[in-house]
Amino acid sequence: MHSDQPIPSDAPHKAPGDVPAGAEAASTWAALLGAWTDYARAAVALPEEGEGGRFREAVAPIITLHAIAHALGDSARLPADERAAGVDRAAVQIRESAATLHAIWSGEPLPEDVAEVIADAEESLEDARHAAAIWVVASERLVARHPADLIAHLLAEGFEGDLHLPTPGVPLFEGSPAACIALPGGATPREALLAAVHIWLGEDADGPFEGGPAVQAYRQIDFATGAVTRDLVRPMHAEPAPGQPLLVPAILAGEAMRVQLPIRGADRLDPVEVVTEYETEGDEPAED
């Protein structure tokens, strides 16, 4: 059910959860990365012997990449300008650390574990660049109305980012993304904007979850039978999956998009399985 109450400009949104010691109070990229570096040094134990000097030489760039991957997941906690600078620095550090590791194993394939550390850091960088606040369907189903009122409100508030919302009249099922809102560079939208989306979605959605990438749900059909088989969730910046996208652009780069009117009878679909194809890195909302 949707709330029909007005959207206040100062309504609170849910706060993020716990983080590793030292990260919560961080206000600069250096402090945030430092907190995760300490964590990585305590958690990562690479052998000093065995394959020998190569692994000993690789300890520093491996720890750097591991720390960056985790710090990027927490970068939504930083002020917008510091976050943007931190993501840019992370890109340089990832490139330099990866080059160092390739030089250490020059002429040979990287060990699988080392290649995985590089891939994890690069994936975290892409997620940070496409970070969004996300709401997830918390009830058996959510059927959204047309978002004309929400679009007008956000644009009046000066919103200049992207907003994806459910296709009007088409049911979303428990665990599916219900909305994504993002600013350029992965900056965090103002609390008033998050609150407006939260109130518009109503009690059938939980969130916002911050720090992870914007995601899309694709409704997949068995064309032999015509039956809907599942809804597949994948980051928006990843390769699109086969199927019908369930979230439609309502605002892109601060411009209102045309959103179709509800389709009669589309809400009669029985619930289907929602499958998530990526690991959620965002913060869980705190309890009210």
Helices and strands as residue ranges (DSSP letters): H 29-43, H 53-73, G 75-77, H 80-104, H 112-129, E 131-137, E 141-142, H 148-156, E 162-166, E 172-173, E 177-182, G 184-186, H 191-201, E 205-213, E 215-222, E 227-235, E 244-245, E 247-252, E 255-256, G 266-268, E 273-276
